[in-house]
Amino acid sequence: MEIDTSLLPVAGTFCLMAVLIEGWVMALIRYLNIKPLKHLFPGYRYLVRSHVDFALMAALLFVVYLVLKSLELSPSTLTISALITGALYNPLGFLVQAIKPELTESDSKSLKIVILLGFIPATYGFGSVCILIIISLLTEAPF
């Protein structure tokens, strides 16, 4: 399977589905007080953060896809892979904390390293695309 920019909206759609599912779960917990869901997600505020982060990642993936298509740019396979990995991985940290909120109070250095390493794909992917777009726009600018 070839990895190209057409996978960005696919990943964005997965993020958007997570937004919808988490939204319903939060509504069921908050308004209907569904005890099994409350028990599954004791860290409600982290569920909210995951929900918001998935929404942001979905929007960013869709926008990046549209801008790349508009400017006829093709980032490397590594950049696209990093974008997708980062967009899906970042919100998962909050989802894990929603299920196990005690992880946030851990002094485990290895846990903190895993969390920090998770930022690398998104930073590389979005950063690379930003640089690619800036270079493209500056080289085509009429000044």
C-alpha positions in Angstrom: 0.0 0.0 0.0 1.4 3.4 -1.0 1.4 6.1 1.6 0.4 9.4 0.1 -1.6 12.5 1.0 -4.9 10.7 0.3 -4.4 8.9 3.6 -4.6 12.2 5.5 -8.4 12.6 5.3 -8.8 8.9 6.1 -6.8 9.4 9.3 -8.9 12.6 9.9 -12.0 10.6 9.5 -10.8 8.1 12.2 -10.2 11.1 14.5 -13.6 12.5 13.7 -15.2 9.1 14.5 -13.4 9.2 17.9 -14.8 12.7 18.5 -18.3 11.4 17.9 -17.9 8.3 20.0 -16.3 10.2 22.9 -19.0 12.9 22.6 -21.7 10.3 23.1 -19.8 8.6 25.9 -19.4 12.0 27.7 -23.1 12.7 27.2 -24.1 9.3 28.6 -21.8 9.8 31.6 -22.8 13.4 32.3 -26.6 13.4 31.6 -27.7 9.9 32.0 -25.2 8.9 34.7 -24.5 5.5 33.1 -22.5 3.8 35.9 -20.5 1.3 33.8 -19.2 4.1 31.6 -18.5 6.2 34.7 -16.5 3.3 36.1 -14.7 2.8 32.8 -13.7 6.5 32.5 -13.1 7.8 36.0 -10.9 10.6 34.6 -13.7 12.4 32.9 -11.7 15.6 32.4 -9.1 13.6 30.4 -11.9 12.2 28.3 -12.8 15.8 27.5 -9.2 16.6 26.6 -9.0 13.5 24.4 -12.3 14.6 22.7 -10.9 18.1 22.0 -7.5 16.8 20.9 -9.1 14.4 18.4 -11.2 17.2 17.0 -8.2 19.4 16.6 -6.2 16.6 14.9 -9.1 15.9 12.5 -9.4 19.5 11.5 -5.6 19.8 11.1 -5.4 16.7 8.9 -8.2 17.9 6.7 -6.7 21.4 6.4 -3.2 20.1 5.7 -4.6 17.7 3.0 -6.5 20.6 1.3 -3.6 22.9 1.4 -1.2 20.3 0.0 -3.6 19.5 -2.8 -4.2 23.2 -3.5 -0.5 23.9 -3.8 0.2 20.6 -5.5 2.8 19.5 -2.9 3.8 16.0 -2.1 5.5 15.5 1.2 7.7 12.5 1.8 6.3 9.2 3.0 8.0 9.8 6.3 6.3 13.1 6.7 2.8 11.7 5.9 3.4 8.7 8.2 4.5 11.1 11.0 1.4 13.3 10.5 -0.9 10.3 10.8 0.9 8.7 13.7 1.2 11.9 15.6 -2.5 12.9 15.0 -3.7 9.5 16.3 -1.2 9.0 19.1 -1.4 12.4 20.8 -5.1 12.2 21.8 -4.7 8.5 22.9 -2.6 9.7 25.9 -5.6 11.6 27.2 -7.8 8.6 26.6 -5.5 6.3 28.6 -5.5 8.9 31.4 -9.4 9.0 31.3 -9.3 5.2 31.9 -6.5 5.3 34.4 -6.2 8.8 35.9 -3.7 7.6 38.5 -1.1 7.5 35.7 -0.9 11.3 35.8 0.3 11.2 39.3 3.0 8.7 38.6 6.6 9.7 39.1 7.7 7.1 36.6 10.4 8.5 34.3 9.8 5.8 31.7 6.1 6.9 31.5 7.1 10.5 31.1 9.6 9.6 28.4 6.9 7.6 26.5 4.6 10.6 26.7 7.3 13.0 25.5 8.3 10.6 22.7 4.7 10.6 21.5 5.1 14.3 20.6 7.9 13.7 18.1 5.8 12.3 15.2 3.3 15.1 15.3 6.0 17.8 15.7 8.0 16.3 12.8 5.0 15.8 10.6 3.3 19.2 11.1 6.6 21.0 11.2 7.8 19.5 8.0 4.6 20.3 6.2 4.7 23.9 7.5 8.3 24.3 6.1 7.3 22.7 2.8 4.3 25.1 2.5 6.4 28.2 3.4 9.2 27.3 0.9 6.6 26.7 -1.8 4.8 30.0 -1.2 8.1 32.0 -1.0 9.5 30.5 -4.2 6.3 31.3 -6.0 5.9 34.8 -4.6 6.1 37.6 -7.2 8.6 39.7 -5.2 
